[in-house]
């Protein structure tokens, strides 16, 4: 396992470069970029088909910044300087615990003042340029795919927030025991929490910018599947706790061509430090699970990346709005529901019936996807009838 990218580089090339990049966080970033790329391609395609349209927007080039914009810029400059100078003077400590450094109150006040001054200089320069354009208003064509950068940022912020909230609701004991680590750690993210909150925020933004919600959902569906699969690679490589239940059974013959860790794995050097000490290991991540478990992140990564290629291959054949996203919901729900059978998760109890948070949400996704398929076919039929009339 590789808690950080530095660990991965050391294992591959034999040299240790102290980089403040956690393996899981790195793959989360990659998953957002891949998702953004696929959405751009789909929005471009849908615009070329006339399903969504560019909007003519008015741009006031000479509009001065508000007090809130000024305040935000200056505060951001101060915080950047406050943290950067500390990081420069104590890089080893930062690379060892980057999120702890960033989210703590530690910093360098002189660096903060330097950052504030630099921010003021550039903001003031920007305002002077605006004054020369006072009264200049132009109309510009805004294409839907040009909004994907903002959409990605919104999805990242609200998605990570939702993933943390849902995870902590599912693991209240861990939250109470160590609230700081539970809130700032990049491990412990619930995918469905991110999907629900991130998706809702993106749809609100899309509506405000004239993108039909059904087409927005369809454009995002393949990328969501790919992003989830890529994110699970990060879970597998870092050992962030999303592994399965104990697996003491012998590896079946049909898996003989694959290494043993494909069937059962102890997750040595996992980022959480879970399990028993590894003999002879010295360092921060020197534990492995006492018993081998199902490597469920690996299974989900393979399954979801394959499902992405399935969705991507027939996306052009599906013309009914909301059909692609409905199919995505069914496929994702089925995949997650069955993987839960061999995963470790907090159980909720209703009488004698026990279930996990993911089983509940995946079941709702399957039902919602089936309802969506029915509605999509109905809308397509109604649209065809009205066109004929």
N, C-alpha and C positions, 0 to 999 in steps of 0.2 A: 504494500500500500504506500501511497505517496501523499502525505498530508499537505505538502507544498510542491510547487513546480520545481523548487530547488532540489528537493528529494528525487524527483523524476530525472532531472538533468544529471545529478550525481550518479544515479543507477545506470543511466544510459551511457554517459561519457566519462565517469570517474572523477569529475571535478565538482566542487561545491561552490555555487554562486548564490549568495544570500539575496534572494528576491522576495519581496513582500507580497507574494501571490499564492493564495491557497488553491489547491488543485480543484476543489469543488467550485469555488468562486470563478475560477478560470473557465470551466466548462459551462457554468451558468451564463457567463458573458458570451461565449461562443454560441450558445443556444439562442440567445436573444438576437445576435447578428444573423444567424442562419434563418431564424423566423422572419426577421425584417426583410431579408433578401427575397424570400418566397412571397411575402405579402406584396412587395413592390412589383414583382413579376405578374402576380395575379391581378392587382389593381390596374396595371397597364393593359393587360389583356382584356379585362372587363370594360375599360374605357374605350378600347379600340372596337369592341362589339356594341358600344352604345348603351351598355347596361348602367354605367355610372358616367357622370359628366363633370368636366372642369367647371369651376365657378369663377365669375368675374368679380374680383374684390377691389375695393378702393384702398389705396395706400397713401397715407399722409406722411410724406417724407420729412416735414418740418415740425412734426408734433413733439414738444418737449417731454422729457421724462417726468413721471409723477414723483411725488415725495417717496412713495413706497418703492419705486424702481431705484431711486437714488440710495435709499436706505439699504435695500437688498444688495446692491452692488458694493457699497462700502463695507457692509457686514461680511459679505462673502470674501472680499479682499483681505479684511483683517483676519478672518479665520484661516484662510489659506496661508498667509504669512505666519500666523501664530503656530500652525502645525508644521509647516515646511522647515522652518529654522530648527525646531526641535528634532525633526526627523534627520536633518543634515548633521546635527551634533551628536545624535544617538541612533545611528542607522541600524546597528546590530540589534538594539532593543526593539526598534520598529519592525524590522524584518521578522523577528521572532514572534511578535504579536501585533500585526498591523491594525486589526479592527479594534483591539483594546486601546492602542495609541490614538487612533482617529476619534473614537467615541468617548475617550476620557477627557477630563478637564486639563490634562497636561498640555503645555505649550510654551512658547517663548514670546513674551510681551513685546520685546523689541522687534521681533519678526512680524508680529501682528501690526505694529505701527508702520513698518515698511510696506507690508501688503496693503494697508489702508491708503497710504500715500500713493502707491502705484495705481490702485483702483480709482482714486480720485482723479489722478492725472488723465487716465484714459477716458473716464466718464465725462470729464469736463471737455476734453477734446472732441468727444462725440457730440456733446451738446452744442459746441461752437459750429460744427459741421451742419447740424440740424437748423441752426439759425439762418444759415445761408440758403436753406431750402424752404423757408417759411412760406406757407401758402401753396406749395407745390403738391398737388394731389394727382396721382395717376391711377389708372385701372389696369390691373394685371390678372392674367389667367392663372388660376391656381389648380393644378392637376391633383387628383386624389393621391397618387403615389408620392407626391412631394411632401405629404404630411406624415409619411411613415417614420421619419426620424423622431418627430414629436410623439407619434403613437408608440414607438418603441420605448421612449423615456417614460411615458405615462404607464405603459404596461409593466416596465421594470419596477417603478416606484410602488404602484399599487399592488402589483403581483407579489413582490417580495414582502410587502406589508401584510397582505392577505395570507401568504404562506406562513409567515411567522405567527400571526394571530391564530390561525387554525391549528398549527402545531402546538402552540402553548395551551390552547383549549383542550387539546387531546392529551397533553402531558402536564397537567396542573401541578403534580408532585415535583417535577423537575423545575418548574417555574418558581415554586415556593422555596425550594432548596437553594437555588442559585439564580435569582431573577436577572442579574446583570448578564451573566453568560447566556442565559436562555433568550434574552432579547437582542444581544449584539452578535452572537455566533452565527456564522454563515452555514453551519450544519443545522439540521433540524428544520426543514422547510416542507410544508405540506402542499403538494402540487395542486390539489383541488382548491385550496384556499387562494393560491395565486391565480388560478384560472377564473374563479368567481369574481374576486375583487378587481383583478387586472382587466378581465373581459368587460366587466360593467363600466369601468372608467373609460376604456377605449370606445365602447359603444356610445357613451354620452358625448365624447369628443367628436366621434365620427358624425353623429346626428347634427351637432352644432356646425359642422363644416359641410353639410349637404350630402353626406355619403349614406345611402340606404343601408339600414342595419342588416338586412338579409344578405346583401352582397358583401358587406364588411365581414360578416361571419364566415361566408363561403371562402372569401379571399384568405382568411386567417387559418382555416381548418388544416390544410396540409402542413403549414409552418408550425402550428401548435403541436402536431404529432411529432414532427422532426425535432422541435425544441425539447420536448419531453424526453425523447430518446437520447438526445445529446446530453441533456442534464443528468440522466441516469448513468452515463459513462463517468461523469464526475463523482457520483455517489459510489460507484464500484471502485474507482481508482483511489479514492480517499478513504473509503471505509467509514462513511458518515452515520452508520447505524440503521440504514434502510435494508439490512440483510434479512434473511428468512429465519425460519425455525431450525432447530438442530436437525442435521441430516447425517445419521450414522449408518445408513444403508449403503451397500456396495454399489459402485458405479455400474449402471447397466451396460450391456455389451454394445448397444447401438451408439454409445458415447465413447467407445474405446479409442476412436481417432482423435479425441480432444483431451487436453490435460485434465488432471484430477480436479483442479479448482473450478472447472466448469460445472461440476456436479456438487461438490462440497468444498467449503473454504473456511479457513479460520481468521481471515482478515488480519494478518500480522501487520504491525505498525499502523493500525488504524488511527484516524485523526482524533477519535474520542478517547483513546487510551482504555478501551473496554477489554475486559478479559483478564488473563493471567500474564505475569512478566515473561518476556522472551529471554531465555538464558543467553548471557553474553552480550546482550544489547545494551548500549549506553546512549542516552539521549532522551528527548522529550516524548517520542512515540514508540514505546518499547513494550507493547502489550499485544496479545492475540487472544481470540476467543478460546475458551476451554474446550469446546466441542466444535467440529465443523458444522456449517450451516448452509442452507441453499443460498447461492449468490443471486438473489432476486433482482438487484439492480442490473446485473448483466442480462438476465432474461428480458427485463423490460426494455433495456436499451436496444437489444436485437429486435424484439417484437415491434417496437414503435418505429424504429427506423425502416423496417420492412413495410410496415403499414403506411408510412409516409410515401414510399415509392408506389404503393398500390393506389393511394389517393391521387398522387401526382400524375400517374399514368392515365387515369380516366377522367381527370378534372374537366377536360375539354368536351367530353361527351355528355356531361351533366349540364343541362340548361335551366332546370327548374330552380328558382331562387330558394335558398335555405336548405336545399337537398344535400349539398356537400357537407355542410356543417352538421346536419342531422346524422349523416352516415358516420362522420367523425365521432360524434357523441356515442353512438352505438358501439363502434369499434373500440374506442378508448374505455368505455364503461365495461365492456365484456373483458377486455385485457386486464384491467385493474381488478375487477371483481374476482377473477380466478387466481390472480397472483396473490391476492390477500389470503388465500387458503394456506400458503406456505410462508407468509411473512409474519414478523413479530409486530404487534400493534396493540394499542389499548382497546380493551373490549368495553362496550356499553351494554347494559342489561335492561331488558324490558320483560319482566316476569322471568320465564325460563329461557327466553330468546336472547342470545348474545350476538353482537355484531360490532364491526369496527366503523369508524367514521368514514373511511374510504369505501367500505362495502355499501354503506347507506347512500353516499353521494354517487358512486358508480351505478347503483341500481336506479337512482333517479335520472342519471344521464342516459341509461339505456331506455327507460320509459320516455324521457323527454325526446330522445332521438327518434324513437318510433312514432311518437306524436308529431314530431317535426317532419318526418318523411310523409306522413298522411297529409299534413297541412300544406306541405310543399307541392304535392301532387294536385291537391285541391286548388291552390292558388294558380298553378300553371294551367289547369283545365279552365278555370274561370277567365284567366287572361287570354287564352286562346279563343274562347267563346266570344268575349267582348271585342277581340280584334276582328273576328269574322263578321260580326254585326257592323 
